Amino acid sequence: MRLDPPSRRRQDENIVPMINVVFLLLIFFLMTAQMTPPSPVQITPPSGEGTAHTQDAPRVYIDQSGEVYFTTAQGADAIAAVVSSQFEILDIATDQAVDANVLIARLQQLNPTGQTRIELIIAPPRGLAE
C-alpha cells in the first residue's frame, strides 16, 4: 500500500475570504446575543413621565402580588440580601398592578435606614413607546 505525501496548498489560494466569513459570523452572534440576564419574573411596568434611566444599579423586581425578587433570591431571602448589601442606588422594577400600600411596605423593608437612593423603573407613556 502506497501513501501519497500530503498535498500542499497552491500559492494562489487565499484564506482571507474564509477569515472574513468567520468574523462576520462572530459579529452576528455578538449582536444577537442577550447580554443581560432575563428578569426573574414577568412584570408590566407602570407608565408615566420621568427621566431616562442610565445607571447600572442592582435591580429588584416586585410582581403583581407584591413578592420581591433579587438575583436568584425570592421573598424574605431577597429582602435580606438587599438590606445586607447596602447599595448606594437601587432600581425597583414593579408591576403596574401592585397596590400602592404594598409597594410602600416593600420599599420600607428594602431600605430600612433610608440611606439608599431608590429609583422606580417606569415604562414610557403608550404614545412615546411606539
N, C-alpha and C positions, 0 to 999 in steps of 0.2 A: 504494500500500500504506500502510495507516494503522497505526501502532503505538500501542497503548494505554499510558498512563502506568503506572508501577509501582504495584501495589496496596499500599495501606497496611494495616498491621495494625490490627485493631479494638482499641479501648481495653479491652474486657473480656477479651481474650485474655491468658493468664498464662503466663509462661515458667518459673515456679518448678517445676512438676512435671517438666519436662524436665531441669532442673538437678539435681533430686533423683535422677532415674534415672542421670544421669552420675556423680554422687558415689557412688551405690550400686554401680555397675559398677567404679569406681575402687577402692573398699574391697574388693570381691570379688576383684579381680585382685591387690591387695596382700596379701590374706590367703592366697591360694592360691599365691603366687609362692614360689619356692625362694630363700631369702636367702643361704644358704651354698653354696659350690661343692661339687659331689659329690666324694667321695673318689676318688683316682686308681686304687684297686684295691679289689675287694670282699673284705672280711675279716669273720670271725666272732669278735668279741672274747671272751676268756675270761670266765667268770662267777666272781663272788666277792664278798666283803664289802669295803666301802670307803666312803669319804666321798663325798658328792656333788661332782661336778666343776662348778666355777663360773667358772673363768677362761678367757679367750680367748687362750691361748698358742698359738704356732705348733704345728702338728700334723705329726708324721712317721708314716708308715704302714709297717708291716713285714708282708709277706704270708707265707703258709704256707711258702714256700721260703726265706724269710729275706731277700728282696730289699727294699731300702729305697726309699721314695718320699717326696719332699718337693716340694710345689707341682707343677711340671712336670718336675722332675728325677727321675732314677731311678738306682739303683745307686751307683757311686762318685761320680758328679756330685752326687747328693742328699746324700751324707755330707759332701762337700767344702763344699756350700752351707750346711749346718747348722753345721759346725765354724767356717767363716769368719764366720758371723753372730754368734756368741757370745751366744745368748739367755740371759736370766735363768732363764726357765722354759720347758720343752719338754714337750709332750704326745706320748706314744708310743701309737699305736693299733696293736695287733698281733693277728694271727690266733691263735686258740686252739691251732692245730696246730703252731706254731713250737716247735722244740726249745729247751729252756732254755739249752743251751750256745751255740746260735746267737744267741739273744736277748742273752745276756751279752756275746758278742763284738760284736754290733751296738751295744749301749749303750756299750761302751768306745770304739768307733770314733766314735760320735756325740758323746761327752763325754770327750775325752782328758785334759782338765785337771781334771775333777771339780768344776768351779765352777758348772755349770748344774744347776738343780733339775729332775729328770725325774719326770714323773707318768705312770704307766701307766694307760691307759683300760681299764676292765673293764666288762662288762655286769652288771646286777644278777642275783642268783640267779633261776632259772627261775620260782619261785613268786611272786616280787615283780614280775616284769616283766608278768605278765598281769593 
